Amino acid sequence: MTTPNSTAIHSVREFLDKLKLDEDHGVEGIAKHWIFRGQIRTRGSEDGWPLLPKAGRKSGFGAGLNASQGWKDAEVSIGAGGTRETKIQPNFFAPHDIVIFEEWCSRAIAYMPALPSNEWERLALAQHYGLATRLLDWSLSPLIALFFAVEADDMNAGAVYAYLRPHERILPDKHRFWDIGSENGGYDANLLSVAMSDVAIYEPRPFDRRMLQQRAVFTYHTKPLEPVVPMHERETERWCKEIDRFGTDLMEFIIDGTWKRPLRRELSMLGIDRETLFPDLEGLSAQLNFSRWKGSYTARSTCHPIA
């Protein structure tokens, strides 16, 4: 079995060449079959960042999830007609991260009165604004992922990860949180396949401008303590045309810290910068801080208004 492609890159052109976009159906294959994530630290270094959703990290709720990553049933006592009956209420107790998310929803309404009604969209919004969730951020664009790999921490190597899309896709109108990762997905074959998966893909509608600009897509992890790893580390076999082309289902493109700044400038010339990916005043300010404009400052105007 081949090992995953792990290769160093030094320019945008080299990165795109490694994605084999010049081959037949190369661009179409990349767009259709792969999603991309940029990290300012690689997954395998001593102080690296494994491909874990924030809820499963030590800095998130990892300790609180060690006991149980899923929902728990409960015995419920029901009284009727002077008698009491004990029944099993499935999925009664939510895992720690979902309890925190439910509190986020109850309080976020004060900051955003038009909060999405769909629980998946609320989860995506919470993820996008910093809450530790079971979602892991990816992008449909390799160049946007490259930006996030080089945007900071010039002392350490960053990486772009290209991940073969999971077959299982979350349908927000059909799937509930507790369906995913359960064997009780119902009789619908599509629901059942997602329910039994460890990782599923979620593509939200672009209800938020940042998500739209960043071409955001997420993976949802039923076991948030278990990182995404290439198939040879899982000791599993997969085959499809894209795996045959690249030899793996998870590619790693390493950017040494000394190359981060030149790549930031290349990407900025291509229109990929903080201002375009964060279309608000925060993005504008960050981009101006980075550009360090070197023009000539003009003296403060001494003109007086006409009386």
Number of C-alpha atoms within 10 A of each C-alpha: 10 10 14 19 17 14 13 16 20 16 17 17 10 11 20 15 13 16 18 16 14 11 10 9 11 15 14 10 16 20 13 12 16 22 26 26 28 26 25 27 27 25 21 10 11 8 10 15 16 17 22 21 26 23 27 27 20 11 10 16 19 20 14 15 19 12 10 12 20 21 20 14 12 14 12 13 11 10 10 7 5 5 7 10 10 11 11 11 13 14 16 14 14 18 18 20 24 19 11 15 19 15 11 15 16 9 11 15 12 10 8 9 8 9 15 16 8 10 18 20 20 18 22 25 18 18 21 18 9 9 19 24 24 25 28 23 22 24 22 22 18 22 20 23 24 29 26 19 28 29 19 17 15 17 12 18 22 29 27 30 25 26 20 19 18 18 13 20 20 24 16 15 9 8 18 14 19 19 20 26 23 20 14 14 20 13 8 8 10 14 21 20 19 25 26 18 20 19 25 23 22 22 18 20 11 15 11 14 13 16 19 16 16 20 18 25 24 22 23 22 26 23 20 28 22 15 16 19 17 19 18 17 10 9 9 9 9 11 10 10 10 16 14 12 10 17 19 24 23 24 24 22 23 22 28 20 18 15 16 26 16 14 21 23 16 17 19 17 10 11 12 19 23 21 18 16 20 19 15 13 10 11 16 16 12 14 17 12 10 14 10 8 9 6 6 6 7 6 6 6 6 6 6 6 5 4 3
